[in-house]
Amino acid sequence: MLTSITEGILCCLTGKTASLVLPLESSEPSDGFEYVEVKPGRVLRVRHIVPERQPIETEKQVAGKENVEVDCDDKDFPESKNDSDTGSIVHCKRKITVYRNGQLVIENLGDVLHSEILQCQDGDLEPCSTVEVELADYKEIASSPDPNPVPPPVPPPPGDHKPAPPPRRRRRKPKRTVLIDSKRLISSCKGTHSDVALFFVHGVGGSLDIWSSQLDFFSRLGYEVIAPDLAGHGASTAPQIAAAYTFYALAEDLRAIFKRYARKRNILIGHSYGVSFCTFLAHEYPDLVHKVVMINGGGPTALEPSLCSIFQLPSCVLHCLSPCLAWSFLKAGFARQGAKEKQLLKQGNAFNVSPFVLRAMMSGQYWPEGDEVYHAELTVPILLVHGMCDKFVPMDEDQRMAEILLFAFLKVIEEGSHMVMMECPETVNTLLHEFFLWEPDMSRKCSSKTDTEKAIAASDTLQMLKNSKPVDK
């Protein structure tokens, strides 16, 4: 995911020195806002919108009109069946092996995985069996000595025409092996269903206000939406202790929010650093998390703070650098730097983070468990959204994430940048809604090896009958 400078410039965009914290006595829901005390003295602001539900007697009548009212193009997510909510059961059986030379080998065991999801070519009866991914930096691999060198072939002595035996390669010892065997029900999510909830998680320096377009759009469609302010951000409390802003502390806050508002089927939408927390929750609650959306989240690497970052400077120095940081983020975080983009940065309470909170957030990005294997263990469908003009997150990082994840769709928005959900709200909203309504069509899968053998035998028999037909002279 993101480390050091990726998100931190968000902090000083307004030049303010403290987060706005509303009085705790206003904890009653007001205009969709609630205040949740996740720990004693640690209160988070949450935007919670519960749409008005149709009476049970009329829900069946409304269900028949849903496909007419919602105009979504499902070409990006093939085999969509919006009129069905039964879903499809996908059997995930994988073996993940990590070697010491920086290789990750993912073996798809069995033949019940959907070939199209695994990006196999049409017509294959079985999905791709093995995927190898380089983990370390390519330059480091090239410069480091091979742990299992292969000796050069020895030329035969003069006069001896017997070829030399091929060299024996020593078997590599894996550093870590993980076996996954699980079944998951993938189905579409309808806005009129009361068992669906959407969770939006922002990144460093942001607030729930960056999701305003998405919250309004999906709440109008009938979805229940939940968007919290992280500690020290937006209108949540800002403890003056660095330990309150470590990854694990923030993850526990979001765990409390998730347990409070979770429904039967939950979809997590994260941006930048917020993607790490969505990954954490999806890993912790695989039966409750239905789908995940990762917007400009970066590669599947463990988080580690940069010791040479500019955000290691004292808070007072960061405050003095606010104008330069604001200009730098506007240039790198948006594809265009016009009046509209400047207005987006000032709307609401977004990007109002004190230098102390910023420094603590950047120093607390330590999550060694979130490595490639951790991400490869996820079995939920995941949508990766990447802004083409993003100067914080390179394209190859999201491509690498798509290679490791089991069910991943990578969608690139050419006119978007790091803050793509604010720059291109209509495009992002449509893309997310198509993904929410998507479900795989497993009708063409081979459910077992016996079924595969029967299919092959039937094909061979048919071919034999064709070949044995007499030819008219």
C-alpha positions as CSV (number, residue, x, y, z in Angstrom):
1,M,0.0,0.0,0.0
2,L,1.1,3.6,0.4
3,T,4.0,4.7,2.6
4,S,5.7,8.0,3.5
5,I,4.9,10.8,1.1
6,T,2.0,9.1,-0.8
7,E,-0.8,10.7,1.2
8,G,0.8,12.9,3.8
9,I,0.7,16.0,1.7
10,L,-3.1,16.1,2.3
11,C,-2.5,17.4,5.8
12,C,-1.9,21.1,5.4
13,L,-4.1,22.0,2.4
14,T,-6.1,24.4,4.5
15,G,-3.2,25.6,6.7
16,K,-5.2,25.0,9.9
17,T,-3.5,23.6,12.9
18,A,-6.2,21.6,14.6
19,S,-9.1,19.3,13.7
20,L,-12.6,20.5,14.3
21,V,-14.1,18.5,17.1
22,L,-17.8,18.9,17.8
23,P,-19.2,18.7,21.4
24,L,-19.9,15.2,22.6
25,E,-23.4,16.0,23.7
26,S,-24.4,16.2,20.1
27,S,-24.1,12.4,19.8
28,E,-27.7,12.0,18.7
29,P,-28.1,11.4,14.9
30,S,-28.5,14.6,13.1
31,D,-28.7,14.9,9.3
32,G,-27.1,11.5,8.9
33,F,-24.2,12.1,11.3
34,E,-23.6,10.1,14.4
35,Y,-20.8,10.2,17.1
36,V,-19.5,6.8,18.2
37,E,-17.3,6.4,21.2
38,V,-15.0,3.5,20.2
39,K,-12.9,3.8,23.3
40,P,-13.2,6.0,26.4
41,G,-12.6,9.6,25.2
42,R,-12.1,8.4,21.6
43,V,-15.1,9.6,19.6
44,L,-15.5,9.2,15.8
45,R,-17.9,11.1,13.6
46,V,-19.8,8.7,11.3
47,R,-22.0,9.6,8.4
48,H,-24.8,7.0,8.5
49,I,-27.7,7.1,6.1
50,V,-30.5,4.5,6.3
51,P,-32.8,4.8,3.3
52,E,-36.6,4.6,3.8
53,R,-37.6,1.1,3.1
54,Q,-40.6,0.2,1.1
55,P,-43.4,-1.8,2.9
56,I,-43.1,-5.5,2.6
57,E,-46.3,-5.7,0.6
58,T,-45.0,-3.4,-2.2
59,E,-41.3,-4.7,-2.3
60,K,-42.2,-7.4,-4.8
61,Q,-43.9,-4.9,-7.0
62,V,-40.8,-2.6,-6.8
63,A,-38.4,-5.5,-7.5
64,G,-40.0,-6.1,-10.9
65,K,-39.1,-2.5,-11.9
66,E,-35.6,-2.3,-10.6
67,N,-33.9,-3.3,-13.8
68,V,-35.8,-0.6,-15.6
69,E,-35.0,2.2,-13.1
70,V,-31.3,1.3,-12.8
71,D,-29.5,1.7,-16.1
72,C,-26.2,-0.1,-15.7
73,D,-23.9,-1.4,-18.4
74,D,-22.5,-4.8,-17.4
75,K,-20.1,-5.2,-20.2
76,D,-17.2,-4.6,-17.8
77,F,-18.3,-7.4,-15.5
78,P,-19.4,-10.3,-17.7
79,E,-22.1,-12.8,-17.0
80,S,-24.0,-10.4,-14.8
81,K,-27.5,-11.4,-13.7
82,N,-29.1,-8.4,-12.0
83,D,-32.5,-10.1,-11.8
84,S,-31.3,-12.9,-9.6
85,D,-30.2,-12.8,-6.0
86,T,-29.4,-16.4,-5.5
87,G,-25.8,-15.9,-6.4
88,S,-23.1,-18.5,-7.3
89,I,-20.9,-20.6,-5.1
90,V,-17.2,-20.3,-6.0
91,H,-14.8,-22.8,-4.6
92,C,-11.3,-21.4,-3.8
93,K,-8.5,-23.9,-3.4
94,R,-5.0,-22.4,-3.6
95,K,-1.5,-23.2,-2.5
96,I,0.7,-20.2,-2.0
97,T,4.5,-20.7,-1.7
98,V,7.0,-18.0,-0.8
99,Y,10.7,-18.6,-1.7
100,R,13.7,-16.9,-0.3
101,N,14.8,-15.5,-3.6
102,G,11.7,-13.2,-3.8
103,Q,9.2,-15.4,-5.7
104,L,5.6,-16.0,-4.9
105,V,4.1,-19.1,-6.5
106,I,0.3,-19.3,-6.5
107,E,-1.1,-22.7,-7.5
108,N,-4.8,-23.0,-8.1
109,L,-5.7,-26.5,-7.0
110,G,-8.8,-28.4,-8.3
111,D,-10.9,-27.5,-11.3
112,V,-13.9,-25.7,-9.8
113,L,-12.6,-22.2,-10.2
114,H,-14.2,-20.0,-12.7
115,S,-12.0,-19.8,-15.8
116,E,-13.1,-16.3,-16.8
117,I,-12.4,-14.8,-13.3
118,L,-8.9,-16.3,-13.4
119,Q,-8.4,-14.8,-16.8
120,C,-8.0,-18.1,-18.7
121,Q,-8.5,-18.2,-22.4
122,D,-11.9,-19.1,-23.7
123,G,-12.4,-22.8,-24.3
124,D,-10.1,-24.0,-21.6
125,L,-11.8,-26.7,-19.4
126,E,-9.5,-26.0,-16.5
127,P,-8.2,-22.7,-15.2
128,C,-4.6,-21.6,-15.1
129,S,-2.8,-23.8,-12.6
130,T,0.2,-21.7,-11.5
131,V,1.0,-18.0,-11.2
132,E,4.5,-16.8,-10.4
133,V,5.0,-13.3,-9.1
134,E,8.3,-11.5,-8.3
135,L,8.2,-9.9,-4.8
136,A,11.5,-8.1,-4.5
137,D,12.6,-5.2,-6.6
138,Y,13.8,-6.3,-10.0
139,K,17.1,-4.4,-9.6
140,E,17.8,-6.1,-6.3
141,I,17.1,-9.5,-7.7
142,A,19.4,-8.8,-10.7
143,S,22.2,-7.6,-8.4
144,S,21.8,-10.3,-5.7
145,P,23.5,-13.7,-6.2
146,D,21.2,-16.6,-7.1
147,P,20.6,-18.7,-3.9
148,N,20.4,-21.8,-6.2
149,P,23.0,-21.3,-8.9
150,V,23.1,-23.7,-11.8
151,P,26.7,-24.7,-12.7
152,P,27.6,-24.3,-16.4
153,P,27.7,-27.4,-18.5
154,V,31.0,-29.2,-18.5
155,P,32.3,-29.8,-22.1
156,P,33.1,-33.5,-22.9
157,P,36.8,-34.5,-23.1
158,P,38.4,-34.8,-26.6
159,G,37.6,-38.0,-28.4
160,D,34.6,-38.8,-26.1
161,H,31.4,-38.4,-28.0
162,K,29.2,-39.3,-25.1
163,P,27.1,-36.2,-24.0
164,A,27.5,-35.0,-20.5
165,P,24.6,-35.5,-18.2
166,P,22.4,-32.4,-17.5
167,P,23.3,-30.6,-14.3
168,R,21.1,-31.3,-11.4
169,R,19.3,-28.3,-9.9
170,R,19.0,-28.2,-6.2
171,R,15.4,-28.1,-5.0
172,R,14.5,-24.8,-3.5
173,K,13.3,-24.7,0.1
174,P,10.2,-22.6,0.5
175,K,10.2,-19.9,3.2
176,R,6.4,-20.1,3.8
177,T,3.5,-22.1,2.4
178,V,-0.2,-21.3,2.8
179,L,-3.1,-23.6,1.9
180,I,-6.5,-22.1,1.2
181,D,-9.7,-24.2,0.8
182,S,-13.0,-22.3,1.1
183,K,-16.3,-21.7,-0.6
184,R,-17.9,-18.3,-1.1
185,L,-21.3,-17.2,-2.3
186,I,-21.1,-14.3,-4.8
187,S,-24.4,-12.5,-5.5
188,S,-25.6,-9.1,-6.6
189,C,-26.4,-6.4,-4.1
190,K,-29.8,-4.6,-4.5
191,G,-30.3,-1.2,-2.9
192,T,-33.7,-2.2,-1.7
193,H,-32.4,-5.0,0.5
194,S,-32.0,-4.2,4.2
195,D,-29.1,-6.7,4.6
196,V,-26.6,-4.7,2.5
197,A,-24.3,-1.9,3.9
198,L,-21.6,0.1,2.2
199,F,-18.6,1.2,4.2
200,F,-16.4,4.1,2.9
201,V,-12.9,4.6,4.4
202,H,-10.7,7.6,3.6
203,G,-7.0,7.9,3.8
204,V,-4.4,10.1,5.5
205,G,-5.5,13.8,5.7
206,G,-8.9,13.2,4.3
207,S,-12.3,12.9,5.9
208,L,-15.7,11.4,5.1
209,D,-16.4,14.5,3.1
210,I,-14.3,13.3,0.2
211,W,-17.0,10.7,-0.3
212,S,-19.9,13.2,-0.5
213,S,-20.8,12.4,-4.1
214,Q,-20.7,8.6,-3.5
215,L,-22.7,8.8,-0.2
216,D,-25.5,10.9,-1.9
217,F,-25.6,8.8,-5.0
218,F,-25.9,5.4,-3.3
219,S,-28.2,6.5,-0.5
220,R,-30.6,7.8,-3.1
221,L,-30.5,4.3,-4.8
222,G,-31.5,2.8,-1.5
223,Y,-28.2,1.6,-0.1
224,E,-27.3,2.0,3.6
225,V,-24.0,3.9,3.7
226,I,-21.5,4.3,6.5
227,A,-18.5,6.6,6.3
228,P,-16.4,7.4,9.4
229,D,-13.8,10.0,10.1
230,L,-10.5,8.5,11.3
231,A,-9.2,9.7,14.6
232,G,-7.7,13.1,14.3
233,H,-9.5,13.7,11.0
234,G,-12.7,15.6,10.1
235,A,-14.8,16.0,13.2
236,S,-13.5,13.1,15.2
237,T,-11.5,13.6,18.4
238,A,-7.7,14.1,18.0
239,P,-5.8,12.6,20.9
240,Q,-2.4,14.2,21.5
241,I,-0.6,10.9,21.7
242,A,1.3,9.3,18.8
243,A,0.2,5.8,19.7
244,A,-3.4,6.7,18.9
245,Y,-2.5,6.9,15.1
246,T,-0.7,3.6,14.5
247,F,-2.2,1.2,12.0
248,Y,-3.3,-1.2,14.7
249,A,-5.0,1.5,16.7
250,L,-6.9,2.9,13.7
251,A,-7.7,-0.7,12.6
252,E,-9.3,-1.4,16.0
253,D,-11.4,1.8,15.7
254,L,-12.7,0.7,12.3
255,R,-13.3,-2.8,13.7
256,A,-15.6,-1.3,16.3
257,I,-17.4,0.8,13.6
258,F,-17.8,-2.3,11.4
259,K,-19.2,-4.4,14.2
260,R,-21.7,-1.7,15.1
261,Y,-23.1,-1.2,11.6
262,A,-22.4,-4.4,9.8
263,R,-25.3,-6.2,8.0
264,K,-25.5,-9.6,6.5
265,R,-23.7,-8.5,3.3
266,N,-21.1,-5.6,3.5
267,I,-19.1,-3.9,0.9
268,L,-15.9,-2.0,1.8
269,I,-14.7,0.9,-0.3
270,G,-11.3,2.3,0.6
271,H,-9.1,5.1,-0.8
272,S,-5.3,5.1,-0.6
273,Y,-4.3,4.3,3.0
274,G,-7.9,3.4,3.7
275,V,-7.5,0.4,1.4
276,S,-5.2,-1.2,4.0
277,F,-8.0,-1.1,6.6
278,C,-10.5,-2.5,4.1
279,T,-8.1,-5.4,3.5
280,F,-7.7,-5.9,7.2
281,L,-11.5,-6.1,7.8
282,A,-12.0,-8.4,4.8
283,H,-9.4,-10.7,6.2
284,E,-10.8,-10.6,9.7
285,Y,-14.4,-11.1,8.7
286,P,-14.5,-13.2,5.5
287,D,-18.1,-14.3,6.1
288,L,-19.4,-10.7,6.5
289,V,-17.5,-8.9,3.8
290,H,-19.2,-9.4,0.5
291,K,-17.0,-7.4,-1.9
292,V,-14.1,-4.8,-1.7
293,V,-13.3,-1.8,-3.8
294,M,-9.7,-0.5,-3.7
295,I,-9.2,3.0,-5.1
296,N,-5.6,4.0,-5.8
297,G,-4.4,1.7,-3.0
298,G,-1.0,0.7,-4.4
299,G,0.7,-2.7,-4.3
300,P,0.3,-5.6,-2.0
301,T,3.3,-4.8,0.2
302,A,3.6,-4.6,4.0
303,L,3.4,-1.1,5.4
304,E,6.6,0.4,6.8
305,P,7.2,4.1,7.6
306,S,10.0,5.9,5.7
307,L,12.7,7.2,8.1
308,C,13.8,9.7,5.4
309,S,10.4,11.3,4.8
310,I,9.8,15.0,5.1
311,F,7.1,14.2,7.5
312,Q,9.6,13.2,10.1
313,L,10.3,16.9,10.6
314,P,8.9,18.7,13.7
315,S,5.2,19.7,13.6
316,C,6.1,23.4,13.6
317,V,8.3,23.0,10.5
318,L,5.5,21.2,8.7
319,H,3.1,24.0,9.6
320,C,5.4,26.5,8.0
321,L,5.6,24.4,4.9
322,S,1.8,24.3,4.5
323,P,1.6,26.5,1.4
324,C,4.3,24.4,-0.5
325,L,2.7,21.2,0.5
326,A,-0.8,22.4,-0.5
327,W,0.6,23.4,-4.0
328,S,2.4,20.1,-4.3
329,F,-0.6,18.0,-3.5
330,L,-2.9,20.0,-5.8
331,K,-0.4,19.4,-8.7
332,A,0.1,15.7,-7.9
333,G,-3.3,14.7,-6.5
334,F,-5.5,16.1,-9.3
335,A,-5.2,15.7,-13.1
336,R,-6.1,19.4,-13.5
337,Q,-5.3,22.3,-11.2
338,G,-8.2,24.7,-12.0
339,A,-10.7,26.5,-9.8
340,K,-12.9,23.5,-9.6
341,E,-10.2,21.4,-8.1
342,K,-9.2,24.1,-5.6
343,Q,-12.8,24.3,-4.5
344,L,-13.0,20.6,-4.0
345,L,-10.2,20.8,-1.5
346,K,-11.9,23.5,0.5
347,Q,-15.4,21.9,0.6
348,G,-16.6,20.7,3.9
349,N,-14.2,19.6,6.6
350,A,-11.9,17.6,4.4
351,F,-8.1,17.9,4.7
352,N,-8.2,19.7,8.0
353,V,-5.5,17.8,9.9
354,S,-3.0,19.2,12.3
355,P,0.7,18.7,11.7
356,F,1.0,16.6,14.9
357,V,-1.7,14.2,13.6
358,L,0.0,14.1,10.1
359,R,3.4,13.3,11.6
360,A,1.9,10.6,13.8
361,M,-0.1,9.0,11.0
362,M,2.9,8.8,8.7
363,S,5.1,7.4,11.4
364,G,2.5,4.8,12.4
365,Q,2.2,3.1,9.1
366,Y,3.7,-0.1,10.3
367,W,1.8,-3.3,9.3
368,P,4.3,-6.2,8.6
369,E,1.4,-8.8,8.3
370,G,0.0,-7.1,5.3
371,D,2.4,-8.7,2.8
372,E,1.7,-10.4,-0.5
373,V,0.6,-13.7,1.0
374,Y,-1.9,-11.8,3.2
375,H,-3.5,-10.3,0.2
376,A,-3.4,-13.5,-1.8
377,E,-5.5,-15.2,0.9
378,L,-8.4,-12.9,0.1
379,T,-11.3,-14.8,-1.6
380,V,-13.8,-11.9,-2.0
381,P,-14.4,-10.2,-5.4
382,I,-12.3,-7.0,-5.5
383,L,-12.5,-4.0,-7.8
384,L,-9.3,-2.0,-8.3
385,V,-9.9,1.5,-9.5
386,H,-6.8,3.5,-10.7
387,G,-6.6,7.1,-11.9
388,M,-4.3,7.2,-14.9
389,C,-2.8,10.6,-13.9
390,D,-2.1,9.5,-10.3
391,K,1.5,10.6,-9.4
392,F,1.4,9.0,-6.0
393,V,0.6,5.4,-6.9
394,P,2.2,4.0,-10.1
395,M,0.1,1.9,-12.4
396,D,2.3,-1.2,-12.0
397,E,1.5,-1.4,-8.3
398,D,-2.2,-1.9,-9.0
399,Q,-1.4,-4.3,-11.8
400,R,0.7,-6.3,-9.3
401,M,-2.2,-6.3,-6.9
402,A,-4.5,-7.6,-9.6
403,E,-2.1,-10.5,-10.3
404,I,-2.0,-11.7,-6.7
405,L,-5.7,-11.3,-5.8
406,L,-8.0,-14.2,-6.8
407,F,-11.0,-12.3,-8.0
408,A,-9.8,-8.9,-9.2
409,F,-11.0,-6.4,-11.8
410,L,-8.6,-3.6,-12.6
411,K,-10.4,-0.5,-14.1
412,V,-8.4,2.5,-15.2
413,I,-10.0,6.0,-15.4
414,E,-7.9,8.0,-17.9
415,E,-9.1,11.5,-16.8
416,G,-8.7,10.7,-13.1
417,S,-5.8,11.1,-10.7
418,H,-5.3,10.3,-7.0
419,M,-8.6,11.9,-5.9
420,V,-10.5,10.2,-8.8
421,M,-13.7,9.9,-6.8
422,M,-13.8,13.7,-6.4
423,E,-12.6,14.5,-9.9
424,C,-14.9,12.0,-11.8
425,P,-17.8,11.2,-9.4
426,E,-20.2,10.1,-12.1
427,T,-17.7,7.7,-13.6
428,V,-16.7,6.2,-10.3
429,N,-20.3,5.9,-9.1
430,T,-21.4,4.1,-12.2
431,L,-18.3,1.8,-12.1
432,L,-19.0,0.9,-8.4
433,H,-22.7,0.3,-8.9
434,E,-22.0,-2.1,-11.8
435,F,-19.6,-4.0,-9.5
436,F,-22.2,-4.1,-6.7
437,L,-24.8,-5.6,-9.1
438,W,-22.3,-8.0,-10.7
439,E,-22.3,-11.7,-9.9
440,P,-20.5,-14.5,-11.7
441,D,-22.3,-17.0,-13.9
442,M,-21.1,-20.5,-12.9
443,S,-23.3,-22.4,-15.3
444,R,-20.3,-23.2,-17.6
445,K,-18.0,-24.4,-14.9
446,C,-16.9,-28.0,-14.4
447,S,-17.9,-28.9,-10.8
448,S,-15.5,-31.9,-10.5
449,K,-12.9,-33.9,-12.3
450,T,-15.5,-36.5,-13.1
451,D,-17.6,-33.8,-14.9
452,T,-14.5,-32.7,-16.8
453,E,-13.7,-36.3,-17.9
454,K,-17.3,-36.7,-19.0
455,A,-17.2,-33.6,-21.1
456,I,-14.0,-34.7,-22.8
457,A,-15.3,-38.1,-23.4
458,A,-18.5,-36.7,-24.9
459,S,-16.5,-34.4,-27.2
460,D,-14.3,-37.3,-28.4
461,T,-17.4,-39.5,-29.1
462,L,-19.0,-36.8,-31.1
463,Q,-15.8,-36.3,-33.1
464,M,-15.6,-40.1,-33.8
465,L,-19.1,-40.1,-35.1
466,K,-18.4,-37.3,-37.4
467,N,-15.3,-39.0,-38.8
468,S,-17.0,-42.4,-39.3
469,K,-19.8,-40.8,-41.5
470,P,-19.7,-42.2,-45.0
471,V,-18.6,-39.7,-47.6
472,D,-20.9,-39.3,-50.7
473,K,-19.1,-39.8,-53.9
